[in-house]
Amino acid sequence: MHFLFAIDRSQRHKHVQFIPLPPPEEFRAFPDNIEGQNDKRIPFQHYIRALSHEDPSQTLFHVYDKLLQDVKKVNSEENLSYNFVMTTEWIFLSPRTKDDYVGQQYDIGVNSTGMVGLLLTKSEAETQFIEEIGPLSILSDVGKPWPQKS
């Protein structure tokens, strides 16, 4: 069984989750499908680094620190809010502008699991709403856009 380790870091709270992932034929987090470090076709900032199983110098802290440096090159806020997710294969960081998607009579909390595509809902109506507007609409609203090139 594969697990997802997630931390939400914002000014208001921090919490840790260990979540068993559904079987790969039912769900794959989008970082599993990205070649390289990130994919700018996805409209919100996300920074991904693969974990090396052969190189012991690639400690978890080293990989996390490199990702955080990448994030801070683009985002200069002192109290940057971001999501952190880790599996046995990769670490993911995604800066965010807010904790929740609010629109069309819905207030949907988006935590770290949501930012990698595993949006958790409280009702069948929320699930149907997300399916109608598309998960990427919600993630784009909550995540920080990529900076515009000059």
C-alpha positions in Angstrom: 0.0 0.0 0.0 1.3 3.5 -0.9 0.9 6.4 1.5 0.9 10.1 1.0 2.4 12.3 3.8 1.0 15.8 3.7 1.6 19.0 5.7 -0.4 22.1 5.4 1.6 25.2 6.4 -0.1 28.5 6.7 0.0 31.3 9.1 -3.1 30.0 10.9 -2.3 26.3 11.3 0.0 23.4 10.6 -1.1 19.8 10.6 0.2 16.4 9.4 -1.7 13.7 7.6 -0.7 10.1 6.6 -3.2 9.0 4.0 -3.3 5.6 2.3 -3.6 6.2 -1.4 -6.2 4.4 -3.5 -4.9 1.8 -5.9 -3.0 3.3 -8.9 -5.7 2.1 -11.3 -8.2 4.3 -9.4 -6.1 7.4 -8.6 -2.6 8.8 -9.5 -1.5 12.0 -7.9 -0.5 14.4 -10.8 3.2 14.5 -9.7 3.3 10.8 -10.6 2.7 11.8 -14.2 5.1 14.7 -14.6 8.5 14.2 -16.1 11.1 16.5 -14.5 10.5 19.1 -11.8 7.3 20.8 -12.7 4.9 21.3 -15.6 4.0 24.9 -16.4 1.0 23.8 -18.4 -0.6 23.3 -15.0 -1.6 26.9 -14.1 -0.6 27.0 -10.5 2.9 26.9 -9.0 4.1 23.5 -8.0 7.7 22.3 -7.4 8.5 18.6 -7.5 11.7 16.7 -6.9 12.1 13.0 -7.2 13.6 11.1 -4.3 16.7 9.1 -5.1 16.8 5.6 -3.7 20.5 5.1 -4.8 22.1 8.4 -3.5 22.2 8.6 0.3 23.4 12.2 0.1 19.9 13.1 -1.2 18.5 13.3 2.3 14.8 14.3 2.8 15.9 17.6 4.3 18.3 18.3 1.4 15.5 17.7 -1.2 13.0 19.7 0.8 15.5 22.6 1.3 16.2 22.7 -2.4 12.5 22.8 -3.2 11.9 25.6 -0.7 14.7 27.6 -2.2 13.1 27.2 -5.6 9.8 28.4 -4.2 11.4 31.4 -2.5 13.1 32.4 -5.7 9.7 33.2 -7.2 7.8 34.1 -4.0 9.2 36.7 -1.7 6.5 36.8 1.0 7.9 36.5 4.5 5.1 34.3 5.8 4.6 32.2 2.6 1.7 29.7 2.8 2.3 26.5 1.0 1.4 22.8 0.8 3.9 20.0 1.3 3.3 16.4 0.1 5.7 13.5 0.1 5.5 9.9 -1.1 8.3 7.4 -1.4 8.9 8.7 -4.9 8.8 12.5 -4.7 8.4 15.6 -2.6 5.9 18.4 -3.8 5.6 22.0 -2.6 2.9 24.3 -3.8 2.5 28.0 -2.7 -1.1 29.0 -2.2 -3.1 32.2 -2.0 -5.9 30.9 0.3 -7.1 27.7 2.1 -10.5 27.4 0.5 -12.3 27.7 -2.8 -15.4 29.8 -2.4 -17.9 30.1 -5.2 -21.4 29.1 -6.4 -22.7 28.5 -2.9 -19.7 26.2 -2.0 -16.9 26.6 0.4 -14.4 23.8 -0.3 -11.3 23.4 1.8 -8.3 22.5 -0.2 -5.4 21.0 1.8 -2.2 19.4 0.6 -3.9 16.3 -0.6 -6.2 18.4 -2.8 -3.3 20.2 -4.4 -2.0 16.9 -5.8 -5.4 16.1 -7.2 -7.0 14.2 -4.3 -9.8 16.6 -3.4 -11.9 15.4 -0.5 -15.5 16.3 -0.4 -18.2 16.4 2.4 -21.2 15.5 0.2 -22.3 14.1 -3.1 -23.4 17.6 -4.1 -19.8 18.9 -3.6 -18.4 15.9 -5.6 -20.8 16.7 -8.5 -19.9 20.4 -8.3 -16.2 19.6 -8.6 -16.8 17.2 -11.4 -18.8 19.9 -13.3 -16.3 22.8 -13.0 -13.2 20.6 -13.0 -10.7 20.1 -10.2 -8.2 22.3 -12.0 -10.5 25.3 -11.7 -10.5 24.9 -7.9 -6.7 24.3 -7.7 -6.0 27.2 -9.9 -8.2 29.5 -7.7 -6.4 28.4 -4.5 -2.8 28.0 -5.8 -0.5 30.8 -6.9 -0.2 31.4 -10.6 3.1 31.1 -12.3 4.9 34.5 -12.7 4.5 36.2 -16.0 7.6 36.3 -18.1 8.9 39.7 -18.9 
